Amino acid sequence: MKPTDHADDNPTRRDSKVPCPICKRAVNVSAQRPKFFPFCSQRCKLIDLGAWLDAAYAVPSHPDEADEGPLRQGDPDPQAGM
């Protein structure tokens, strides 16, 4: 490998396209990342930010995990009987 060779010089990577997570429009991934990557525009980036702020994205939990509250002082340890 020559000292001037870089991994970013790979033509398949330079010319690849990925879909925008919001509108699915193709985003060209060049040697330099696009300004709003992985989004196609500032509009799509702001839509995604708004979804995060509105809690539209959430990690699912098991129903019994959501029902369990923190242990209070004096409560028996549920792990102690095991």
C-alpha positions in Angstrom: 0.0 0.0 0.0 1.4 3.4 -1.0 1.6 6.1 1.7 -0.9 8.2 -0.4 -3.5 5.4 -0.5 -6.4 5.9 1.8 -9.4 3.7 2.8 -11.7 6.6 1.6 -10.3 6.3 -1.9 -12.4 3.1 -2.4 -14.8 4.0 -5.4 -17.6 1.8 -4.1 -17.7 3.7 -0.8 -17.3 7.1 -2.5 -20.3 6.4 -4.7 -22.6 4.6 -2.3 -26.0 5.9 -1.3 -28.1 5.4 1.8 -31.7 6.2 2.4 -32.6 9.2 4.5 -34.2 7.8 7.7 -37.1 10.3 7.5 -38.1 10.6 3.8 -36.2 7.7 2.3 -34.6 9.9 -0.4 -31.1 8.6 -1.4 -28.2 10.4 0.3 -24.9 10.2 -1.6 -22.1 9.2 0.8 -19.0 10.7 -0.6 -15.4 10.8 0.7 -16.6 13.8 2.8 -19.8 13.2 4.8 -22.8 15.3 3.7 -23.6 18.2 6.0 -26.7 16.6 7.5 -25.7 12.9 7.3 -27.5 10.5 7.6 -30.4 12.9 6.7 -30.8 14.4 3.3 -31.6 17.9 4.5 -31.9 20.1 7.6 -35.7 19.7 7.4 -35.4 15.9 7.8 -32.8 16.4 10.6 -35.2 18.7 12.5 -38.2 16.4 12.0 -36.1 13.6 13.6 -35.1 15.9 16.5 -38.7 16.8 17.0 -39.7 13.2 17.2 -37.0 12.6 19.9 -38.2 15.6 21.9 -41.8 14.5 21.7 -40.7 11.0 22.9 -42.0 9.3 19.7 -39.0 7.0 19.9 -38.9 4.7 22.9 -37.2 1.6 24.0 -39.8 -1.1 24.7 -39.8 -2.7 28.1 -41.3 -5.7 29.6 -44.7 -5.0 31.4 -43.4 -6.3 34.7 -40.3 -4.0 34.6 -42.6 -0.9 34.1 -44.7 -1.9 37.1 -41.8 -2.3 39.5 -41.0 0.8 41.5 -37.9 1.5 43.4 -37.5 -0.3 46.7 -38.4 1.8 49.7 -36.5 1.5 52.9 -37.9 -1.4 55.0 -39.4 -3.3 51.9 -38.2 -6.9 51.8 -35.6 -7.6 49.2 -37.2 -9.7 46.4 -33.9 -11.4 45.6 -33.3 -12.4 49.3 -35.7 -15.4 49.1 -33.9 -17.0 46.1 
